[in-house]
Amino acid sequence: MSEGSEVRRAADKIAEAVLGRSIIDLQCKFMKNDMREKIIGSKVLSVDTYGKNIILHFSSNIYLRNHMMMWGKWRIYTRTEYDSGKAKPPVRVKWKKKLSKNKLGIVIGNRGENNTNHLDMNLISNVQNDPRTRLVLITETHVAVQFNGPILQFSEDDPLLHESISRLGPDALKPDLNIKDAKNRLNEKIKMKLVDLLLDQSFVAGVGNKYKSEILFLLKVWPFRLAKDLSSSEQEKLLHKIQEVLKAGYLNSGRTRQQRQGEPGKWNFRHWVFRRAGRPCWVCETPITMDRLSSSRITFWCPCCQQQEGNGIPKIKSS
């Protein structure tokens, strides 16, 4: 899952491996040879992010923009691991269907838990043989490998000027988030439900489906409320909460709920509502609801803490 906070953490790891170092080799099936030759021998000047995009700038004035979508991953290896064939690729995960019976006794398929395909991983135990590998950046000491990246764009001009990024709203993880700009963008999208607004990258860049549900829960607001119903002060609370939650996710390895003493580090304890359907709310113990029909993406929320009150316009509460 590539949301702004996780993308920023990936960029940090890439920077630790390649920033300021010369690229002595580069492997990418989908780039022109002349572009490759310009990068080899150059140094990495910067590794930055904008929303869900990672941007590398090389001293030869070449840029790389990477968007990992839902499937991309970066992994960092030492040269010793990579050269010796001991660099292991990410675990492959496949969704399997669980078979169950409905009330009539008819067998139906439900989406089950993610399960590792151990057979595939036993067959492919070396990064260099993994067909998911899209890009390999090799320095004297480390190797940065990008897997399953659907968007790898090399250019001689700054990707920030490209339409793919320039159309985005302000980056929620930047310390100088332009609140006025974000409010203006919100007011251009007043007919949207909040759950859909938060996923609209032209409003604010970096929020994904996990943070969407967590932000709205922490604001104690009904997820399907319309943006037009927010007062000016509620708009500001929403924008500050977006910054707060994404920053917390960045600082805490994607965790949005603080771990309490004695709790295990399992997924179920890491978040307030996300992927906790049917489990008790951490605040009121009401079972968390999962909704697939009321918005463009699946939403998790607490029907007690985030009630649709009276006229359907519960106020955003201060936390």
N, C-alpha and C positions, 0 to 999 in steps of 0.2 A: 504494500500500500504506500503510494508516494504522495504524501501531503507535505505542506510547506515545512513543517518542523523536521520531518524525517529526511526530506531532501537537503535541508541545511546541515543535518548531521552527516549525511553521506558526503556532502561537499567538504566538510571539515576533515573527514578521513582521507579524501582524495588529496586535499591540500597538505596534510601531514606527509604524504608519500611523494608528491611530485612538485610542490610549490618551490620555486627557486632552483629546481634541478633541470638538467638538460635531458631531453628525450633522445635516447640513443637508438630506439627502434619503435615502430608503430605498426600495428596490424589492424586493418579494417577492410572488409571485403567491398564496402560500398562507397569508396572515395577514390577520387582521381589521383593518379601517380604524382602529378605535379604538386598537388596540395600536400600529399604525404611527404614529398621531398622538402617542402618548405618547413614542415614541422620538425622533422628529424634534425637534430643538432641545435634546435632552439630551446629556450628555457620557458618554463611555465611562470608567467608573471602574476597571474591571479586566478583564483578559483572562487567564483561568487554564485549567488542564487538570485532569482527573481521569481517569486511565487513557487511554482513547482518545476522551474527550469534551473539547470546547472550550466554555468557559463565558464569556460576556460579560455584564457587569453595567453597566447604564446608570443615570445619575443620577436618572431618573424611576422608579427601583426596578423596572425591567423586566429580565428575564434572557433570554438566548438560550443554549440548549444545542444544540450541533451535533455529530453523530457522522457521520464521513465514510464509514464502512464501508470497502469496497474501492475505491470509485470517486471519492469526493469529493476536491476540490482547492480550495485558496484561492490567489488571485493578487492581488498588490498593484500598483496603477498610480498614476501621478501624475494630477492633475486635467487637466493639459495633454494627456497621452496619451489619457485617457478621453474628454474633451470633443471632441477633434479627430478621434476615430474611429480612432486609431492604436494603441489597446490591443488586443494580439493575445491570443486565448484559448489555453489549453493545447493542445498537439498531440494530435490524436485518434489513439488506438492501437487497432488491431483485430487479433485473433488470426486467422491464416490457417492452413488445413490444408495440410500437405505430403503429397503423394501418394507412396506407396512400394509396393513389391511384397513379398508374403510369400514363403515358400519354395515355395509352389505357383504362384507367378506371378500371384496375385490382387492387384489393386490395393486398397490399404487407405489410410485417412486417419489421419495422426498430427498431434497438436497441434504446430505449428511455432513459430518465433520470432515475437515481436510485430513487426508492420510498420505503419508510419504510412500512413494513408489520405490521401495528398497531395491527392487530388481534393476531398475534403470540406473540407480546410483552405484550399484556394484559393477555394472558394466562400464560406466563412465566415472572414473575416480580421479581424472586428471583434467585440469582446466583446458589444457592444450588440445584435448580431444572432444571438448564439449561443444555441440552444435549451437548452443544458446549464446556462445561468445560472440559479441558484436564488435568490440573494440578492445585493444590491448595497448597500453602506454607503458613503455619500458624505460626505466632510468638505471643508473649504476647500482642503486641499492634496492629499489622497489619496483613492483609491477602493479598497475591499476587496471582492472578488467571490468568491462561493462557487459552484463548479460541481459539479453532480451530487450534491449533498448530500442523501442520502435522509432524514436526520433533522435538521430545523430546528424547534425547539420554543421558542416565546416564552411566558413565564409571569411572574406577579407574585410568585411565591415561589421561593426558592433551589432550583435543580435538585439540589443536593447532598442535599436532603431527599426528593427523588422516588425511588420504588422503583427506577427504571432505574439510579441511581447508588448509592443507599444499600445495595443488595444486593451491590455490588462489594467485592472484597477491597481491602486497602491499596494505594495507588498506589506502584508500584515506583520512580518517579522522585522521590518526595518525600524530602527529606533525613531526615525523622523516621519512616521506615518502621517500623511496629510489628512487630518480628520475632516477638514472642510471639503476637500476633493471627494472623499469617500461619502460624505453626506449628500453632496450634489449628485453623485452616481446613484445613491440609494433613492433619491427623490425622482430619478428618471425611471425607476423600476418599481413604483409604488403598487402596481397591480400584482406583484409576485408574492407568493407565500414566503415566509421567513426561511423555511427549510430549503426552498429553491434559490432564494436570494443568496444565501451563504455559499452555495455551490457555484454561483455565477462568478467566474474569475474576472469579469469586466467590472464587477463591483469592488471586491477586495481579493487580491491574489493570494493563494496559499491554503485556503480552507478546503478540506475534503470531507467525505461523508462521516468519518469518525468525529472530527472536531465539530462538525455541524451539530450533531446530536448532543455532544457534551456542552457546547456553548449555550444552546437553548435550555438545557436542563439547569445549568448553573445560574441562568437568568430567571429560572422558574416561569418561563413563558410558554404558552401553548404553541407547539411547533408550526401549526397551519394557519396561524394568524397572518393577515396581510400586512405588507410593509407600510401601506398607506395609513394604517391605524397607529403607527408609532409617533409619539410626540417628539419634539426636538431633543428633549432631555433623554428620552428612551433611545433615540438613535445614537446619542453619544455613549450611553451605557453599553449598547450593543457593540459599538466599535471598540471601546476600551476592553470589553470582555473578549472579543476576538483576539486582540493583541495579547491579553493576559494568558488565555488558554493555550495559544500557539507557542508563546514563549515558555510556558510551563512544560509543554510537550517536548520542546527542544532541549530544555535543561534536564528533563527527567526521562530521556530515552523513550518518548512517546506516551509515557504515563500521564493521565490527566487527573487522577485521584491520588492523593498522598497515601502512602502505605502506612497502615497503623501497626503498632507494636504487636508482634506475634503473628501477623498475617503472612501467608505464603506469597510468593511473587508471581502467582499464576494469573493468566489473562483476566479471569473473572474479577480479580481484585484491583485491576489496573485502571478501570474506568467507572464512571458513574452509571451510565445507561448503555453505552455502545456494546452491541452484541451480548446484552444481558437479558434478552426477552424471556419472560417467565420467572426470572429471579427477583428476589425482593429488593425494592429500592433501598439504598443505603441510608436514606433519610427517614422515610415513613413506612417502609416494609411492604408497600403496595407492589404487586408484580409489575415488572417493566413490560411495556407494550411495544410490539414491533408492527410497524405499518408499512405495507408495500404499495398501497393504492392511492394514497392521498397526495403524493408528490412524485417528483421524477426519480428519486432514489429511496431506498429503504431508510426508514427513520425509527429510532429507538427513543422512547420517552416515558415519563412517569405520569399516569393519568390523574394522580392525586396532587403531586407537586406542581404539575403543569396543566392545571385545569382550564377547561373552556368555560369561563365564568360568565353568568348572566348574558350579556349581549355578545359574548364570544371574544371580548377584548380585554383579557386580564392584563394588568400593567406589569411591565418589567420591574422586578424588585431589585433593590440594591443588595449586594452581597457583602 
